[in-house]
Amino acid sequence: MAEVELPNTEELEEIRSKTFTKRVALVTAIFAVILAIALASLGSIMTLNGFLLMFKMPFLH
């Protein structure tokens, strides 16, 4: 009869914690990228609006 090796519970917990850490890091990275894109687009929109308003308003000298 073949011997069956049971996994060590400490090793399973270590693997599980590494998986959780990787998943949290991935979600955080995705959130950071989405936030960076959103803020960059918002900044460019605000800059464009200011630039257009500058030409519509008479210059005060």
C-alpha positions as protocol buffer text, in pm:
chain_id: "A"
residue {
  index: 1
  type: MET
  ca { x: 0 y: 0 z: 0 }
}
residue {
  index: 2
  type: ALA
  ca { x: 135 y: 343 z: -93 }
}
residue {
  index: 3
  type: GLU
  ca { x: 206 y: 595 z: 177 }
}
residue {
  index: 4
  type: VAL
  ca { x: 6 y: 916 z: 174 }
}
residue {
  index: 5
  type: GLU
  ca { x: 182 y: 1232 z: 289 }
}
residue {
  index: 6
  type: LEU
  ca { x: -46 y: 1480 z: 459 }
}
residue {
  index: 7
  type: PRO
  ca { x: 32 y: 1850 z: 411 }
}
residue {
  index: 8
  type: ASN
  ca { x: 171 y: 2039 z: 705 }
}
residue {
  index: 9
  type: THR
  ca { x: -85 y: 2283 z: 843 }
}
residue {
  index: 10
  type: GLU
  ca { x: 180 y: 2552 z: 898 }
}
residue {
  index: 11
  type: GLU
  ca { x: 281 y: 2535 z: 532 }
}
residue {
  index: 12
  type: LEU
  ca { x: -84 y: 2563 z: 424 }
}
residue {
  index: 13
  type: GLU
  ca { x: -135 y: 2872 z: 639 }
}
residue {
  index: 14
  type: GLU
  ca { x: 180 y: 3030 z: 496 }
}
residue {
  index: 15
  type: ILE
  ca { x: 65 y: 2965 z: 139 }
}
residue {
  index: 16
  type: ARG
  ca { x: -281 y: 3101 z: 218 }
}
residue {
  index: 17
  type: SER
  ca { x: -139 y: 3420 z: 370 }
}
residue {
  index: 18
  type: LYS
  ca { x: 87 y: 3476 z: 68 }
}
residue {
  index: 19
  type: THR
  ca { x: -212 y: 3438 z: -164 }
}
residue {
  index: 20
  type: PHE
  ca { x: -411 y: 3690 z: 39 }
}
residue {
  index: 21
  type: THR
  ca { x: -119 y: 3936 z: 38 }
}
residue {
  index: 22
  type: LYS
  ca { x: -79 y: 3908 z: -339 }
}
residue {
  index: 23
  type: ARG
  ca { x: -453 y: 3960 z: -392 }
}
residue {
  index: 24
  type: VAL
  ca { x: -457 y: 4270 z: -170 }
}
residue {
  index: 25
  type: ALA
  ca { x: -152 y: 4410 z: -350 }
}
residue {
  index: 26
  type: LEU
  ca { x: -315 y: 4352 z: -689 }
}
residue {
  index: 27
  type: VAL
  ca { x: -643 y: 4519 z: -589 }
}
residue {
  index: 28
  type: THR
  ca { x: -453 y: 4814 z: -441 }
}
residue {
  index: 29
  type: ALA
  ca { x: -247 y: 4855 z: -759 }
}
residue {
  index: 30
  type: ILE
  ca { x: -556 y: 4847 z: -980 }
}
residue {
  index: 31
  type: PHE
  ca { x: -729 y: 5103 z: -758 }
}
residue {
  index: 32
  type: ALA
  ca { x: -421 y: 5329 z: -771 }
}
residue {
  index: 33
  type: VAL
  ca { x: -409 y: 5316 z: -1152 }
}
residue {
  index: 34
  type: ILE
  ca { x: -780 y: 5396 z: -1185 }
}
residue {
  index: 35
  type: LEU
  ca { x: -748 y: 5683 z: -939 }
}
residue {
  index: 36
  type: ALA
  ca { x: -443 y: 5822 z: -1121 }
}
residue {
  index: 37
  type: ILE
  ca { x: -622 y: 5814 z: -1456 }
}
residue {
  index: 38
  type: ALA
  ca { x: -930 y: 5981 z: -1309 }
}
residue {
  index: 39
  type: LEU
  ca { x: -729 y: 6258 z: -1144 }
}
residue {
  index: 40
  type: ALA
  ca { x: -522 y: 6317 z: -1456 }
}
residue {
  index: 41
  type: SER
  ca { x: -831 y: 6352 z: -1672 }
}
residue {
  index: 42
  type: LEU
  ca { x: -995 y: 6582 z: -1417 }
}
residue {
  index: 43
  type: GLY
  ca { x: -684 y: 6800 z: -1408 }
}
residue {
  index: 44
  type: SER
  ca { x: -671 y: 6827 z: -1784 }
}
residue {
  index: 45
  type: ILE
  ca { x: -1040 y: 6920 z: -1800 }
}
residue {
  index: 46
  type: MET
  ca { x: -993 y: 7192 z: -1539 }
}
residue {
  index: 47
  type: THR
  ca { x: -689 y: 7326 z: -1721 }
}
residue {
  index: 48
  type: LEU
  ca { x: -874 y: 7334 z: -2051 }
}
residue {
  index: 49
  type: ASN
  ca { x: -1169 y: 7517 z: -1894 }
}
residue {
  index: 50
  type: GLY
  ca { x: -936 y: 7777 z: -1744 }
}
residue {
  index: 51
  type: PHE
  ca { x: -757 y: 7822 z: -2074 }
}
residue {
  index: 52
  type: LEU
  ca { x: -1083 y: 7872 z: -2262 }
}
residue {
  index: 53
  type: LEU
  ca { x: -1215 y: 8116 z: -2003 }
}
residue {
  index: 54
  type: MET
  ca { x: -896 y: 8318 z: -2031 }
}
residue {
  index: 55
  type: PHE
  ca { x: -973 y: 8396 z: -2396 }
}
residue {
  index: 56
  type: LYS
  ca { x: -1341 y: 8473 z: -2337 }
}
residue {
  index: 57
  type: MET
  ca { x: -1280 y: 8730 z: -2060 }
}
residue {
  index: 58
  type: PRO
  ca { x: -1147 y: 9074 z: -2145 }
}
residue {
  index: 59
  type: PHE
  ca { x: -796 y: 9135 z: -2020 }
}
residue {
  index: 60
  type: LEU
  ca { x: -772 y: 9374 z: -1728 }
}
residue {
  index: 61
  type: HIS
  ca { x: -465 y: 9595 z: -1769 }
}
